Amino acid sequence: MRAYYTLRHLLRSHEVTLYALASKPNSHWQSHHPDLPGLEQKSFQMAKTAFVWNGAGAFFSGLPLQVKLYQCPDLVQKLDADIRSGALDLLFVHLIRMAEYARPYSHLPRILDMADSIYQHYSRMRKIWWSPRWVGARMDRNRVRRYEAEVPRWFDSVLIHTEEDLEWVRKQSGATNLTQSLMGVDADEYAFREGPYDSRRIIYCSKLDYLPNADAAIYFATRIFPLVRRRLPDAQFSVVGFNPPRSVRELARIPGVEVRANVLDVRQEMSNAAVSVAPVRFGAGIQNKILQSLSMGIPVVATPFAARPFGEPASSPLLTAESPQDFADHVVRVLDDPQYRMQLARAGRKLIEAHFQWEQVLAPLDRILEGLAEKRFEARQC
């Protein structure tokens, strides 16, 4: 989502060529996008065997697995040929996973949209750290820490979503080229709705094959929702999202819980809910599920971790709760008090309009690009 809206923003005043890895041939995914006019797309297919080979090679490399996995010789060759031909004026890199592609080209202006600190993400996973699924993460953690301390030096500017991650990277790297750039939401696409809704429906909407999101769904369904049902026996909890693992699908066995997988447009599901929950206990960055809910006027109850990027609890329209009982109390109050719900809904939309629309979020990028263009012009004049 971040990459898509950044592309759309850049194309208003720049020519953009997208170099991207793909798991399928061009014919399966590369198409004209009417809202991305003029975008030139160059995709490079990587088969599963290439990822396996790169993963094995990571054991003998100093690079983090997060970076080594995405090495593609065809992309390297094509990018190098285009740079040598003078076709590109600036390199914009999305995530540290692609940073190696820009590393050799110090003569070009370079921007890294780092987004989040992967090391910080690993550090927050202590609850499941000894799960067999995370053997690779445990092995990769120290490499990622060293890499994130080094990589800002290769770029003229680095964008990071949250103040917490930005300060950590600054402390590790000593970099002075870091800029906070929040996640955003399309306030027109996720429009405010005052229409009818189900006064007993709770929704959790997310990409469910991402471990922090799956953990959050299971945590709410098993620890918090039973407390809600004791007071409101007709309450319903809807888990909506992409590719739920078996552990999430099995939540549908709990009375009052439904799991809706791979819904193409989640807005209708969201608009029918009385309250949205974000019981996320670890992870990184700013939660899209919160941005979208607030934009549509759906009150949000969140853990302190998920609510942190949205300001201090005293001034934020998000309701925050640490314990399952406090979380359930907030949910019940929203379900039971329509006036209180509308008060929260309007405050949430106001927050989105003030700080989290894409034009506002990407304004720092515009200033960075203008500054780099001025420097390059001055250098040519000398």
N, C-alpha and C positions, 0 to 999 in steps of 0.2 A: 504494500500500500504506500509506504513511504517513497519507494522508488518510482511508482506510477505518478504520484502527485508532484514529485520533484521534476520528472520528465515533462509533465504537462506545463509546469511553471516555466521551466527553462525554454521550452519551445516557443514561448511568446516573443522572445527577443534574441534567441540564439539558434544556430544550426547544431543539431545534436545527432551523433552516431552512437547507437547502443551496442556495446559488445557484451554478449551474454552467453552463459553456458545453458545447454538444453539437454534434457534426457531423451528427447525425440527429434527426428529430422525436422528441418524447417517447415516442410509441408504440413506438419501436424500442428504447428503453433504460430508460425509467422504469418501475420495478416495485417491488413490495413486497419488502423484505428482512427476513426473520424475525429476523436478528441485528442489525438496526438499527431496533428498535421505536420508533415515534413520529416517525421522521424525516420532515420535510416537505421535498419536493424541488421546486425551481423551476429548470427547465432552459431555456436560451436557445440556439436553433439558430443556428449560424454556417455558412454555405455556404463552399465553397472560394473563391468570388469575393470574399467578405468578407475573407478572409485576404489575398488578393492586393491588394485595395484598401487594407487597413491597411498591408501591407508597402510599397506605393508611397508611402503617406502618411508613413511613417517617415522618408523622405529629407528631408521638409520639417518634421519635428518634432524637438524636443529630446529626445524620449523614446527609450529604447533600442528596437530592433526587438523584443527579448524581451518588452517591455511593450506596445508599440503594436499588435502582431499580435492581441492578445486584447481589444481594445476593442469593446464591444458596446452600442450605444445602448439596446436593449431592456432589458438587464440594469441599466444605469444608471437608467433611468426607474423600473423596478419596485422596485429597492432603495431609491431615494430616496422613493418613495411609502410603502413599508413603514416606513422610518425616521421620516418625518413623521407617520405614524399612531401612532407609539409602540409598534410591534410588536416592536422589537428593543432589547435592553439592552446588547449587546456585539457587536463585529465581530471575527471570527477569520478571518484571511486566509492562504491557503495559497500561498506563493511570491510573489516580487516581481512576477511577471507580473500579479497581480491587485491589487497595492497601490493603484493609482490609484482603484479603486472605493471604497476607504475613506478616501482622502486628505481629502475635504471635511468629514468628520464629526468634528471635534475635540471635540465635546461628548459623544461616546460613548467608552467604553473600547475600545481597539483592540489586538489582538495579531497579530503577523506571524510565521507559521511560515516563516522565510526558507529553512530547510534548508541550502543551500550557497551559497557565493559563486560566481555565474556568471562574474564577472571572473577569479577564481582558476582556474576551469575553463578559460577561454580561454587564460590564461597558461601552463597546463601542456600545451598542444597544439603546442608548438614543432616537434615531429617532423613534423607534417603541416600546418603553418601555411600553406604555400604551395600547398596543394591547392585547385583551383578551387571545390570544394564549400564552402570556408570563407571565401570572399570576404566574405559577409555578416558573419561573425564578426569578421573583421579590422576591418570598418567599425564594428561595434557595440561593440567592446571599450572604448573610452574613454567612450562614453556610459554603458555599464553601470557602469564604475568610478565615475563621478560620481553615478549614481543610487543605487548601493549605499551611498555615503557619505552621501547625503541622506535616504533612506527611513526609517532607524531613528528619526529625529526625529518622525515622524508617529504613532508607536505608543507605547503604554505599555510594551510588552515585546516583545522579538524573540527567537525561538528559532532556534538554529543547531546543526547536528549535531556538527561537529568543532571541537576546540579551535583547530586551525590556522586555519580559516576565521573563527572567532569573533574571534581576536586580530587578524586582518587587517582585518575590518570595524570593530573597535574603534579600531584605529590610524587608519583612513581617516576615520571619522565622529566620533570622540571620544565615541561613545555610551556611556552607563553602564547602559543597560537591556537588555543582551544576556545571554542565558542559554543554556548548553549543554544540548541535549536530543538524546540519541543516537537513532539508528534502532534499531528493535526487531525481535523475531521472536516468533511465537506458538510457545512451546515445547511445547505440546500438539499443535498441528497438525503441527509438524516434530519428532516424538517421537524420542527416542534409540532406536537399533536395534542389537542385537547379533547379528542373524540372519546367514544366509549372504550372501556377496557374491562378486563376481568379482575374484579376487586380481590380475588383470592389467588391470583397467578403470580408466581415468582419465576424469574428467568435468569439463567446463566448462559451466556452466549460467547463462544470462543473457538479457537482452533484446538481441537481436543486431542490431537496426536502429539501435542507439545506437553511434556511432562508436568510443568507447573500448572497448566490449565486442567489436565486430567486430575491431578492431585486436589485442586480446588473444588472440582465438581464432586469428587468422592468425599472430601472433607465436609462440604455443606450437606450433602445428602445423608450422610451417616451420623454426623455429630451435631449439626445445627437444625436441620429440617425436622427431626423428631421433636425438638423442643417447641418449634412453631406449631406442629400438629397437635400437641397437647392442649394448646390454647385455642387453635383454630383448626378443628378436625377436617374442614373442607378445603384447606390450603393445598395448592398444587405447585409442584416444582418442575419446571421444564429445562432440560439441558439440551441446548441447540448448538450444533457446530459441525465442523469438518472432521471426518475420519475418526470417530471415537474408538478407542481401543476396547478390548473385551471388558476390562475392569470398569469402564464407564458404561458400556451397554448394559451390563448386569445390574446397574442401579435401577433400571426399570422394574425390577422385581419388588422394589420398596413401594408400599402403598402411597399413592399420591405423586410418584415420580414418573416422568416420561422422558425419553431420550429421542430426540429428532436429529437424524444424521444427514449431513450434506444438503442442507436446505440452500437453494440457489440464492434466494433473497431473504435475509433475516429480518428485514424491517417490519414485515407484517407480523412475524412472530413476536418481535420486540414491542410493537405498538399495542398489542393486546395484553401486555403484562402490567401489573400494578407496581412492581418494584424489580429492579435488577440487582444482582448480587455479584460481588467480586471478592470471593474468599481466598484470594491468592496468597500463599505463604512464602513463596520464594520465586526467583526469576530475575528479570531485568527490565528496565525501561518503563514507558508509560503505556498503560493498558488501553488498547483500542476499544474494548468492550465498555469501558467507563466513558470514554469520549463519545461514543455513539449513543449510549443511553442518555447521558446528560443533554446531548444535542436534541434528542427527540422528546425531552421532557419526562424521562423515566427516572425517578429517584434511585440513587445507588447506595447500597450498604457495602462497605469494603473493609478489609483488614487494614491496619495502619500502614503495612508495607505497600499495598496497592494504592492507597490514598495519598501517600507522601508527596508525589509530584504535583498535587493539586492544591497545595498550600496548607497552612496550619488548620487543625480541626476546628478551632473557634471561628474562623472566617470562611471555611469551605462549605459548600452545599452538600458535600458527601457526608454520610453518616459512617463513622468508623467504630470498630469494635474489636477488641483483642480476644475475648473469651467467647466460646459458643453461646453461653447464656446471654451476654450483652448483644451479640450479633442477632440472636433470635428476638430479643426485646425490640431492637430497632425495626426489624422486618415486620413484626406484629403491629407496631404502632403505625407504620406506613399503610399496611393493609386495612387497618381499622379506622383510620382518620383521613377521609378524602380531602379535607381542607389543608391538613398538614402536608399531605402528599402533593397538592397543587403548589403550595408554598415552596417546597423543595424543588419541584419540577421547574418552576420559573427561575429560581435562583441558579439551578444547574445550567439552563439554557443561557442565562446572562453571563455565566462564567465562560462558556464556550465562545460566545460572540465577542467577549472582551479579550480573550487570550489564545484560543486554540483553533482559529480558522487558518486554512493553509496560507493565505496571503500574509497573515501575521507571522506564522511559524517560519516561513521561508524568507522573510525580509532580511534576516542576517546574511543569508546566502547572496542576496542581491548586492548588499554592501561589500561583501568580500570580493565578488566578481568585479565590481566597479573598481575597487582598489587594485586588484591584480591587473586589470586592463590599463589603468593609469600608469602603473609601474612599468609595464611592458612598452607602452608608448614612449615613456620618458627614456627607457633604455635604448630604444631605436633612434631617438633624437640625438643621443650622445655620440 
